[in-house]
Amino acid sequence: LLQLHRRRQNLNIDSVSEMRG
């Protein structure tokens, strides 16, 4: 469960990075 949450957090960070450009 913790691993899944970690992966989701990483995905979220990637999305923010892409949005910021």
Backbone as a printed PyTorch tensor [residue, N CA C, xyz], in Angstrom:
tensor([[[  0.8550,  -1.2090,   0.0000],
         [  0.0000,   0.0000,   0.0000],
         [  0.8910,   1.2600,   0.0000]],

        [[  1.8920,   1.2710,   0.8410],
         [  2.7560,   2.4450,   0.9040],
         [  3.4570,   2.6670,  -0.4390]],

        [[  3.8930,   1.5440,  -1.0440],
         [  4.5930,   1.6680,  -2.3310],
         [  3.6860,   2.3160,  -3.3740]],

        [[  2.4250,   1.8720,  -3.4050],
         [  1.4810,   2.4180,  -4.3830],
         [  1.3360,   3.9300,  -4.1660]],

        [[  1.2100,   4.3370,  -2.9260],
         [  1.0510,   5.7590,  -2.6280],
         [  2.2860,   6.5280,  -3.1090]],

        [[  3.4510,   5.9110,  -2.9000],
         [  4.6890,   6.5650,  -3.3090],
         [  4.6950,   6.7550,  -4.8290]],

        [[  4.2670,   5.6940,  -5.5440],
         [  4.2370,   5.7940,  -7.0060],
         [  3.2700,   6.8910,  -7.4450]],

        [[  2.1400,   6.9730,  -6.7730],
         [  1.1510,   8.0060,  -7.1250],
         [  1.7500,   9.3950,  -6.8880]],

        [[  2.4890,   9.5380,  -5.7970],
         [  3.0920,  10.8340,  -5.4900],
         [  4.0850,  11.2090,  -6.5950]],

        [[  4.8750,  10.2170,  -7.0190],
         [  5.8620,  10.4940,  -8.0680],
         [  5.1550,  10.9410,  -9.3410]],

        [[  4.0660,  10.2580,  -9.6800],
         [  3.3150,  10.6190, -10.8870],
         [  2.8060,  12.0550, -10.7570]],

        [[  2.3110,  12.3860,  -9.5810],
         [  1.7860,  13.7330,  -9.3530],
         [  2.9020,  14.7650,  -9.5540]],

        [[  4.0820,  14.4790,  -9.0160],
         [  5.2190,  15.4010,  -9.1440],
         [  5.5660,  15.5750, -10.6200]],

        [[  5.5670,  14.4460, -11.3740],
         [  5.8760,  14.5230, -12.8080],
         [  4.8580,  15.4180, -13.5030]],

        [[  3.5820,  15.2660, -13.1620],
         [  2.5300,  16.0700, -13.7990],
         [  2.7740,  17.5510, -13.5200]],

        [[  3.1000,  17.8740, -12.2930],
         [  3.3380,  19.2800, -11.9270],
         [  4.5360,  19.8090, -12.7090]],

        [[  5.5780,  18.9700, -12.8470],
         [  6.7740,  19.3890, -13.5850],
         [  6.3970,  19.7090, -15.0260]],

        [[  5.5910,  18.8500, -15.6250],
         [  5.1830,  19.0700, -17.0190],
         [  4.3510,  20.3430, -17.1250]],

        [[  3.4630,  20.5640, -16.1820],
         [  2.6040,  21.7540, -16.2100],
         [  3.4590,  23.0170, -16.0960]],

        [[  4.4550,  22.9830, -15.2200],
         [  5.3230,  24.1520, -15.0470],
         [  6.1990,  24.3450, -16.2870]],

        [[  6.4720,  23.2530, -17.0050],
         [  7.2970,  23.3440, -18.2110],
         [  8.7420,  23.4910, -17.8360]]])
